[in-house]
């Protein structure tokens, strides 16, 4: 018995050596992914316009997903005055709430360029001042009962009117029991600032991080020319997409903000997301995403979203169109579902959020999203059944009456006098009287037949199907 148990244990160990971990990704796995459209908007219209955005119009830069997977958030930038956060219900695709932060100093709406959520049910928005100068701020919201409510606010940094100042990425992570929000400030400056958000109503800059709460990414060793979007691991390690003075790459920074640990190149890196043993990095102005091994930084696979692998929740050309991808600015993974945020190309473009399950269970969940969106849109836009074309009932054909044939007119040949009587021979009777042949009615019968033909042709014209 002991030998049998030992043998079984040995076989189990050997089998495990050849089994891939459940989270392992391969090029073939990635190639088989389908990307379900869970949000599409264009110039203020959601999907086909069965509902509309509350404030936003186009150019969705920021994107976040609630940690329970119920809501998607988009940060819309343009046109001026329509900058806003829009919240949609992923299970149906319907927009349920919107929020604009109106700057008290000038009455303009701030740009919500960076969005993030935490597991407590809070939404965080990095707000670039409108116009892009002077300052960058962080606002905190709840989103209960279909309403976005501001509960906290903090100034991240203040510059001056001559310094172009904006916001890019925002992320939130719980590290050693505390919640931290990371905010990327860009344009004429490039800073990474960390705020403590244990009390979401009172965020404050965490001065224990970096240099008095921030990292200046302009000088060595970072050499940033444009710091972009980021994600933070559970141990506090920071992964930041960045254009440096010499390359486009992902910077890996220590949890305390003091050290550049490593970096790896990625062409026009923009958005970053961590999932299990992998790093997902979007490529700006494309539908491409590179996947890297987190331990070795070696490339694992590449995915590209195209019109061929986009799945529309409803196959109706009169409702949805497959517009492809303009530029993946954002990426995040929530509950093993990969979400990709596509910023449209302006008023004529379309903004999208795509979802793809990275596990079988997650893929099944995405299927339920697709069905819910399908059912809502199908109800809002029932298929139209056109009435059949009306065809006039044919008029009965007119059969001409048969030609009347009159009885022949009786014509008698005039009698001629008998020849003069002579003594011989004996008188003979006049020849027997015969009737003349009847007169033929030429022309009249042919005219009737012609009229009959015209009548038939006229009927054909009447019953011809109307176009």
C-alpha positions as CSV (number, residue, x, y, z in Angstrom):
1,X,0.0,0.0,0.0
2,X,2.8,2.4,0.9
3,X,4.5,1.6,-2.5
4,X,1.2,2.4,-4.3
5,X,0.9,5.8,-2.5
6,X,4.5,6.6,-3.2
7,X,4.0,5.8,-6.9
8,X,0.9,7.9,-7.1
9,X,2.7,10.9,-5.4
10,X,5.6,10.5,-7.8
11,X,3.3,10.4,-10.8
12,X,1.5,13.5,-9.6
13,X,4.7,15.4,-9.2
14,X,5.9,14.4,-12.6
15,X,2.6,15.5,-14.2
16,X,2.7,18.8,-12.5
17,X,6.1,19.5,-14.0
18,X,4.6,19.4,-17.5
19,X,1.4,21.3,-16.7
20,X,1.2,25.0,-17.4
21,X,0.0,27.2,-14.5
22,X,-3.6,28.2,-14.8
23,X,-2.6,31.8,-15.5
24,X,-0.1,31.0,-18.3
25,X,-0.7,32.8,-21.6
26,X,0.6,31.8,-24.9
27,X,0.6,33.4,-28.3
28,X,-2.1,30.9,-29.4
29,X,-4.3,31.8,-26.4
30,X,-4.1,35.5,-27.2
31,X,-4.7,34.9,-30.9
32,X,-8.0,33.2,-30.0
33,X,-9.4,36.1,-27.9
34,X,-12.5,37.9,-29.0
35,X,-13.1,41.5,-27.9
36,X,-16.7,42.3,-27.0
37,X,-17.8,45.9,-27.4
38,X,-19.3,46.9,-24.1
39,X,-19.4,50.7,-24.7
40,X,-19.5,52.8,-27.8
41,X,-20.1,56.5,-28.0
42,X,-19.9,59.1,-30.7
43,X,-20.4,62.9,-30.3
44,X,-22.5,62.5,-27.2
45,X,-24.6,59.5,-28.3
46,X,-24.3,56.1,-26.5
47,X,-24.2,53.2,-28.8
48,X,-26.9,54.0,-31.4
49,X,-28.4,56.9,-29.6
50,X,-31.2,55.0,-27.6
51,X,-29.7,57.0,-24.8
52,X,-27.1,59.8,-24.6
53,X,-24.2,60.9,-22.5
54,X,-25.0,63.3,-19.7
55,X,-22.3,65.8,-20.5
56,X,-19.5,64.3,-22.5
57,X,-19.2,64.4,-26.3
58,X,-16.0,62.8,-27.6
59,X,-12.3,61.9,-27.0
60,X,-12.6,59.5,-24.0
61,X,-9.1,59.6,-22.5
62,X,-9.6,58.3,-18.9
63,X,-11.1,54.8,-18.3
64,X,-11.8,52.8,-15.2
65,X,-13.9,49.7,-14.2
66,X,-15.5,49.3,-10.8
67,X,-13.9,46.5,-8.8
68,X,-17.2,44.6,-8.7
69,X,-17.3,44.7,-12.5
70,X,-20.7,46.5,-12.7
71,X,-19.7,49.9,-14.0
72,X,-17.4,51.4,-16.7
73,X,-16.2,55.0,-16.4
74,X,-15.0,57.2,-19.2
75,X,-13.3,60.6,-18.9
76,X,-14.4,62.8,-21.9
77,X,-12.2,65.8,-22.8
78,X,-13.7,67.7,-25.8
79,X,-15.1,69.9,-27.0
80,X,-14.5,72.7,-24.4
81,X,-17.3,72.8,-21.9
82,X,-18.3,69.2,-22.3
83,X,-15.5,67.6,-20.3
84,X,-17.0,65.1,-17.9
85,X,-17.1,61.6,-16.3
86,X,-19.7,59.3,-17.8
87,X,-20.7,56.0,-16.0
88,X,-22.3,53.1,-17.9
89,X,-23.7,49.8,-16.7
90,X,-21.6,47.1,-18.2
91,X,-24.3,44.4,-18.1
92,X,-26.6,46.5,-20.4
93,X,-24.3,49.1,-21.9
94,X,-26.6,51.9,-20.7
95,X,-25.3,55.2,-19.5
96,X,-26.6,55.8,-16.0
97,X,-24.8,58.8,-14.6
98,X,-22.5,61.7,-15.4
99,X,-20.5,64.3,-13.5
100,X,-18.7,67.6,-14.4
101,X,-16.3,69.3,-12.0
102,X,-16.9,73.0,-12.5
103,X,-13.9,75.1,-11.5
104,X,-15.1,77.8,-9.0
105,X,-12.5,80.3,-10.2
106,X,-13.6,80.5,-13.8
107,X,-16.7,78.3,-14.3
108,X,-15.0,75.9,-16.7
109,X,-15.1,72.1,-16.5
110,X,-11.9,70.3,-15.6
111,X,-10.4,67.6,-17.8
112,X,-10.9,64.1,-16.2
113,X,-7.9,62.5,-17.9
114,X,-7.0,59.8,-15.4
115,X,-9.6,57.5,-13.6
116,X,-9.2,54.7,-11.1
117,X,-11.4,52.7,-8.6
118,X,-10.7,50.8,-5.4
119,X,-12.2,47.8,-3.7
120,X,-14.2,50.0,-1.3
121,X,-16.4,51.5,-4.0
122,X,-14.7,54.8,-4.6
123,X,-13.9,56.4,-8.0
124,X,-10.8,58.7,-8.3
125,X,-10.4,61.3,-11.0
126,X,-7.2,63.2,-11.9
127,X,-8.4,66.6,-13.0
128,X,-6.4,68.8,-15.3
129,X,-7.2,72.5,-14.9
130,X,-9.0,74.1,-17.8
131,X,-7.0,75.6,-19.5
132,X,-4.0,73.3,-18.9
133,X,-2.1,75.6,-16.6
134,X,-1.5,76.4,-12.9
135,X,-2.5,73.2,-11.2
136,X,-3.6,69.5,-11.1
137,X,-6.1,68.1,-8.6
138,X,-7.6,64.8,-7.4
139,X,-11.3,64.3,-6.8
140,X,-12.9,61.3,-5.1
141,X,-16.5,60.1,-5.7
142,X,-19.0,57.5,-4.7
143,X,-21.2,56.0,-7.4
144,X,-24.1,54.4,-5.5
145,X,-27.7,54.2,-6.7
146,X,-26.8,55.3,-10.2
147,X,-25.4,58.6,-9.1
148,X,-21.8,60.0,-9.0
149,X,-21.3,62.1,-5.9
150,X,-18.1,63.9,-5.0
151,X,-16.9,63.2,-1.4
152,X,-13.3,64.3,-1.5
153,X,-10.9,66.7,-3.2
154,X,-7.2,67.6,-3.0
155,X,-4.7,69.8,-4.9
156,X,-2.0,67.6,-6.3
157,X,0.4,70.3,-7.4
158,X,0.3,74.0,-8.2
159,X,2.5,75.6,-10.8
160,X,1.8,78.9,-12.5
161,X,0.0,80.4,-15.5
162,X,3.0,80.2,-17.7
163,X,3.6,76.5,-17.0
164,X,1.5,74.0,-19.0
165,X,0.3,71.5,-16.5
166,X,-1.9,68.5,-17.1
167,X,-2.8,65.0,-15.8
168,X,-2.3,61.6,-17.3
169,X,-2.5,58.3,-15.4
170,X,-4.1,57.7,-12.1
171,X,-4.2,54.4,-10.1
172,X,-5.0,53.3,-6.6
173,X,-3.5,50.4,-4.7
174,X,-3.7,49.0,-1.1
175,X,-0.2,48.5,0.3
176,X,0.5,47.2,3.8
177,X,-3.0,48.1,4.9
178,X,-3.1,51.7,3.5
179,X,-4.7,53.0,0.3
180,X,-2.6,55.2,-2.0
181,X,-3.5,57.1,-5.1
182,X,-0.8,57.7,-7.7
183,X,-1.1,60.7,-10.1
184,X,1.0,61.4,-13.1
185,X,1.4,65.2,-13.8
186,X,2.7,66.1,-17.3
187,X,3.3,68.6,-20.1
188,X,6.0,71.2,-19.1
189,X,6.5,69.2,-15.9
190,X,6.7,65.4,-15.4
191,X,5.9,64.4,-11.8
192,X,4.6,61.2,-10.1
193,X,2.8,62.2,-6.9
194,X,1.4,59.8,-4.2
195,X,-1.5,60.7,-2.0
196,X,-2.8,58.8,1.0
197,X,-6.6,58.1,0.6
198,X,-7.3,56.0,3.7
199,X,-10.0,58.6,4.3
200,X,-11.3,59.3,0.8
201,X,-13.0,62.5,2.0
202,X,-9.6,63.9,3.0
203,X,-6.8,62.9,0.5
204,X,-3.4,64.3,1.3
205,X,0.1,64.1,-0.3
206,X,2.1,61.4,1.3
207,X,5.4,63.1,2.0
208,X,7.1,59.8,2.8
209,X,7.1,58.9,-0.9
210,X,9.9,60.0,-3.2
211,X,11.1,63.6,-2.5
212,X,8.5,65.1,-0.2
213,X,5.6,63.1,-1.8
214,X,6.6,63.1,-5.5
215,X,9.2,62.0,-8.0
216,X,10.5,64.5,-10.5
217,X,10.8,62.4,-13.7
218,X,12.6,65.0,-15.8
219,X,16.2,64.6,-14.6
220,X,18.4,61.5,-14.5
221,X,17.9,58.6,-14.2
222,X,14.4,58.9,-15.6
223,X,14.9,61.5,-18.4
224,X,11.2,61.7,-19.0
225,X,9.8,63.9,-21.8
226,X,6.3,62.7,-21.3
227,X,5.1,60.5,-18.4
228,X,1.9,58.7,-19.3
229,X,-0.2,56.0,-17.6
230,X,0.7,53.5,-14.9
231,X,-0.2,50.6,-12.7
232,X,1.1,49.6,-9.2
233,X,1.7,46.1,-7.9
234,X,0.5,44.9,-4.5
235,X,4.0,45.3,-3.1
236,X,4.1,48.9,-4.2
237,X,6.4,48.5,-7.3
238,X,5.4,51.1,-10.0
239,X,5.2,50.4,-13.7
240,X,5.0,53.6,-15.7
241,X,4.7,54.1,-19.4
242,X,7.0,56.9,-20.4
243,X,8.5,58.7,-23.4
244,X,12.1,59.5,-22.4
245,X,14.6,61.6,-24.2
246,X,16.1,58.5,-25.8
247,X,13.3,55.9,-26.0
248,X,9.7,54.9,-25.5
249,X,9.5,52.4,-22.6
250,X,8.1,51.3,-19.3
251,X,9.9,52.4,-16.2
252,X,9.9,50.2,-13.1
253,X,10.3,52.2,-9.9
254,X,10.7,51.1,-6.3
255,X,7.7,51.2,-3.9
256,X,9.2,54.2,-1.9
257,X,9.8,56.2,-5.1
258,X,13.5,56.4,-4.5
259,X,15.0,54.1,-7.2
260,X,14.6,53.3,-10.9
261,X,14.8,49.5,-10.7
262,X,14.6,48.6,-14.4
263,X,12.9,49.5,-17.7
264,X,12.1,47.8,-20.9
265,X,11.4,49.2,-24.4
266,X,7.9,49.2,-25.9
267,X,7.1,51.3,-29.0
268,X,4.9,54.2,-28.1
269,X,3.9,52.7,-24.7
270,X,0.9,54.4,-23.3
271,X,-1.3,52.3,-20.9
272,X,-0.1,49.7,-18.4
273,X,-1.9,47.0,-16.5
274,X,-0.7,44.2,-14.3
275,X,-2.4,40.7,-14.1
276,X,-0.9,37.7,-12.3
277,X,2.6,37.2,-13.8
278,X,2.1,39.6,-16.8
279,X,2.4,43.2,-17.8
280,X,0.0,44.5,-20.5
281,X,1.2,47.6,-22.4
282,X,-0.8,49.4,-25.0
283,X,0.6,51.0,-28.1
284,X,-0.6,54.5,-28.8
285,X,-2.5,55.2,-32.0
286,X,-3.0,51.5,-32.7
287,X,-5.1,48.6,-31.5
288,X,-2.0,46.7,-30.3
289,X,-1.0,45.5,-26.9
290,X,2.2,43.8,-25.8
291,X,2.3,41.2,-23.1
292,X,5.4,40.8,-21.0
293,X,6.6,38.4,-18.3
294,X,6.7,40.4,-15.1
295,X,9.7,38.5,-13.7
296,X,11.9,38.5,-16.7
297,X,10.4,41.4,-18.7
298,X,10.6,39.1,-21.8
299,X,7.9,39.4,-24.4
300,X,5.2,36.7,-24.1
301,X,2.7,37.6,-26.8
302,X,1.2,40.4,-28.8
303,X,-2.5,41.0,-29.4
304,X,-4.2,43.3,-31.9
305,X,-7.8,44.2,-31.9
306,X,-9.1,44.5,-35.5
307,X,-12.5,44.5,-37.2
308,X,-12.0,40.7,-37.6
309,X,-11.9,39.9,-33.9
310,X,-14.3,42.5,-32.5
311,X,-17.6,41.0,-31.4
312,X,-20.6,43.3,-31.6
313,X,-23.3,42.4,-29.0
314,X,-25.9,42.6,-31.7
315,X,-25.5,41.8,-35.4
316,X,-27.5,44.6,-36.9
317,X,-26.0,47.0,-39.3
318,X,-28.7,49.5,-38.6
319,X,-27.8,49.6,-34.9
320,X,-24.0,49.1,-34.5
321,X,-21.0,49.4,-36.8
322,X,-17.7,47.8,-36.4
323,X,-15.4,50.8,-36.6
324,X,-12.2,49.1,-35.5
325,X,-9.8,50.8,-33.1
326,X,-8.3,54.3,-33.2
327,X,-5.9,54.4,-30.2
328,X,-5.7,52.3,-27.0
329,X,-4.9,54.8,-24.2
330,X,-6.0,52.7,-21.3
331,X,-5.9,49.1,-20.2
332,X,-7.0,47.4,-17.0
333,X,-7.8,43.9,-15.7
334,X,-10.7,43.4,-13.3
335,X,-11.9,40.0,-12.2
336,X,-9.7,38.3,-14.9
337,X,-11.4,40.4,-17.7
338,X,-9.2,42.6,-19.9
339,X,-10.7,46.0,-20.6
340,X,-9.3,48.2,-23.3
341,X,-10.1,51.9,-23.7
342,X,-10.0,53.3,-27.2
343,X,-10.0,57.1,-27.6
344,X,-11.7,58.2,-30.7
345,X,-10.3,60.6,-33.2
346,X,-12.5,63.6,-32.5
347,X,-16.0,64.6,-33.3
348,X,-16.2,62.2,-36.2
349,X,-14.6,59.3,-34.3
350,X,-16.0,56.7,-31.9
351,X,-14.9,56.0,-28.3
352,X,-14.9,52.4,-27.2
353,X,-14.4,50.0,-24.3
354,X,-13.7,46.4,-25.2
355,X,-13.8,43.4,-22.9
356,X,-12.1,40.0,-23.2
357,X,-12.1,37.2,-20.7
358,X,-8.6,35.9,-19.8
359,X,-10.0,32.7,-18.2
360,X,-12.9,30.5,-19.1
361,X,-15.0,31.8,-16.3
362,X,-14.2,35.4,-17.2
363,X,-15.0,34.7,-20.8
364,X,-18.4,33.3,-19.8
365,X,-19.0,36.5,-17.8
366,X,-18.3,38.6,-20.9
367,X,-20.8,36.5,-22.8
368,X,-23.5,37.6,-20.2
369,X,-22.5,41.3,-20.9
370,X,-23.0,40.7,-24.6
371,X,-26.4,39.2,-24.1
372,X,-27.5,42.0,-21.8
373,X,-26.5,44.7,-24.2
374,X,-28.0,42.7,-27.1
375,X,-31.4,42.4,-25.3
376,X,-31.5,46.1,-24.4
377,X,-30.6,47.3,-27.9
378,X,-33.0,44.8,-29.5
379,X,-35.8,46.1,-27.4
380,X,-35.0,49.7,-28.1
381,X,-34.7,49.1,-31.8
382,X,-37.1,46.3,-32.9
383,X,-36.5,45.0,-36.3
384,X,-38.8,46.6,-38.9
385,X,-40.8,44.3,-41.0
386,X,-41.8,46.1,-44.2
387,X,-45.3,45.6,-45.5
388,X,-45.4,43.7,-48.8
389,X,-45.8,45.8,-51.9
390,X,-49.4,46.4,-52.9
391,X,-50.3,44.8,-56.2
392,X,-53.5,45.9,-58.0
393,X,-56.0,43.2,-58.6
394,X,-56.0,42.4,-62.3
395,X,-59.0,43.7,-64.2
396,X,-61.0,41.0,-66.0
397,X,-60.0,40.7,-69.6
398,X,-62.5,41.9,-72.0
399,X,-63.4,39.4,-74.7
400,X,-64.9,41.1,-77.7
401,X,-68.3,40.0,-78.7
402,X,-68.4,37.8,-81.7
403,X,-68.9,39.6,-85.0
404,X,-72.4,39.7,-86.1
405,X,-72.9,38.2,-89.5
406,X,-76.0,39.6,-91.2
407,X,-78.1,37.4,-93.5
408,X,-77.1,37.9,-97.0
409,X,-79.1,40.6,-98.8
410,X,-81.2,39.0,-101.4
411,X,-80.4,40.5,-104.8
412,X,-82.5,39.6,-107.9
413,X,-81.2,39.9,-111.4
414,X,-83.5,42.0,-113.4
415,X,-85.7,39.9,-115.7
416,X,-85.1,40.3,-119.4
417,X,-87.8,40.1,-121.9
418,X,-88.0,36.9,-123.7
419,X,-86.8,37.0,-127.2
420,X,-89.2,38.1,-129.8
421,X,-91.7,35.4,-130.5
422,X,-91.4,33.6,-133.8
423,X,-93.5,31.0,-135.2
424,X,-90.8,28.4,-134.8
425,X,-89.4,27.1,-132.6
426,X,-91.5,26.8,-129.6
427,X,-91.2,29.5,-126.8
428,X,-88.8,28.6,-124.1
429,X,-89.0,29.8,-120.5
430,X,-86.5,32.4,-119.2
431,X,-83.5,30.9,-117.4
432,X,-84.0,30.0,-113.8
433,X,-83.6,33.0,-111.5
434,X,-80.5,32.7,-109.2
435,X,-79.5,34.8,-106.1
436,X,-76.5,37.0,-106.3
437,X,-73.7,36.3,-103.8
438,X,-73.9,38.1,-100.5
439,X,-71.8,41.4,-100.1
440,X,-68.6,40.9,-98.0
441,X,-68.2,43.4,-95.0
442,X,-64.6,44.4,-95.6
443,X,-62.7,46.5,-92.8
444,X,-65.3,46.4,-90.0
445,X,-64.3,43.0,-88.6
446,X,-60.5,44.0,-88.6
447,X,-61.2,47.2,-86.6
448,X,-63.0,45.3,-83.9
449,X,-60.1,42.8,-83.5
450,X,-57.7,45.8,-83.3
451,X,-59.8,47.3,-80.5
452,X,-59.7,44.0,-78.7
453,X,-55.9,43.9,-78.8
454,X,-55.6,47.4,-77.5
455,X,-58.0,46.6,-74.6
456,X,-55.8,43.6,-73.6
457,X,-52.6,45.6,-73.7
458,X,-54.3,48.4,-71.6
459,X,-55.2,45.8,-69.0
460,X,-51.6,44.7,-68.8
461,X,-50.5,48.2,-68.1
462,X,-53.0,48.5,-65.2
463,X,-52.0,45.4,-63.4
464,X,-48.2,45.9,-63.7
465,X,-46.7,45.9,-60.2
466,X,-46.0,49.4,-58.9
467,X,-42.4,50.2,-58.1
